[in-house]
Amino acid sequence: MDIQLKRGLLDVCVLAAIKDEASYGYKIIKDLNPYVALSESTLYTILKRLEAANMLTVRTAEHGGRLRKYYRITPEGSKRIEEFKEEWNEILAIYRFVTKEGSDYDKA
Amino acid sequence: MTKLDFIMTLHKKLSDLPQEEVEERLRFYTEMIEDRMEEGIPEEEAVAAVGSVDEIAAQIQAEVSAVKTQKEPNKKQRKGGQIALLILGSPLWVPLLIAAFAVGLSLYVSLWSVIISFWAAFGSMVACGVAGLVASIGMALGGDPMSSLALAGASAVCLGLAIFLFFGCKALTDATVRLTAKLFQRRKKEEAK
C-alpha cells in the first residue's frame, strides 16, 4: 500500500480498535493484524500522537502482578472516526468514477 | 535474547539521552514482550517479535533528539532581542555616554590650562629675572651698589626658579603629549577595525 495513505489510515485504525472498549498495546496489534501489520514502534508513535490530540486517554492498571496501560477513546476520537467515514464516502464516489466502464463521450 | 538482555542493551545504547523519555519507551516495549509471553509465546520469540534492538535504539535516538532540538532556544532570536534592548534603552545610555565623554574632555582641557599657567609662571620668572638684572646694572651704574647687589641677587633667584620651572613644565608637557598620543592611537585602532 502507498505509505502516505497507510500512515493516515493507521491512526484511525487504532482508534477503531479502541472504539467499543478500552484496549491495551498488544491487543490492538492483534486486532488490527488481519487488516494491517503494525510494529510496536509504529504503534507507540501513533498512541503518543493520538494522546497529544486528545483522541484517547491512558490509564495504568494492574494485571497479573504487573502494570499494563489501557487506552480509551475520547469524544474527539469518535468524531475523527465519523470524519473518516465521510471522507471515504467521497473517495468511494471517486473510485466508482475512476473504474466506470465506458464513458458517454467515447460514443461518437 | 532474553527480556532482561533486551532492556539492558537498550539502556546502554541510549544512556546519553534524557532518561525519562527512554524509560517510558522501554516500559512500553517490556509490556508488549510480557503480553506475548502471557499468551504462551516463548521469551526469545516474544523479544524477537518486538523488533531488532539496533533498529529500535536507532529509532528512539532519532525521535528523542527531534524533541530535544525543538526545545532549544533560538540563538538568533536571542541576539535580536539583545539588539532590540540596546535600542530601547538608548534614551538611558546615550546621554550617559555623552556626559562621560564631556567630563573626560573637560578634564583634559583643565590639564592643559594648568600646564599653560605653569609655563606662564615660568615666563614671568624669566622676565622678572632679566628685568631685575638689567635694572641692577642700571642701579650700579647710577651709583647705588647696595641696591644693585640686592636686586641682582633677587633676579638671580628668579632666574634659578625659572630654570626649575622650565624642567617641571617640560616634564608635564611631555607627559600630557604622550597621554594624548596614546588616546589617539587607541581611537585610530578602533576605527581601523
Interface residues (C-beta under 8 A of the other chain):
Chain A: Y24 G25 Y26 K27 I29 S39 E40 S41 Y44 T45 G64 R66 L67 R68 K69
Chain B: R25 F28 Y29 E31 M32 E34 D35 R36 E38 V50 G51 E55 I56 Q59 E63
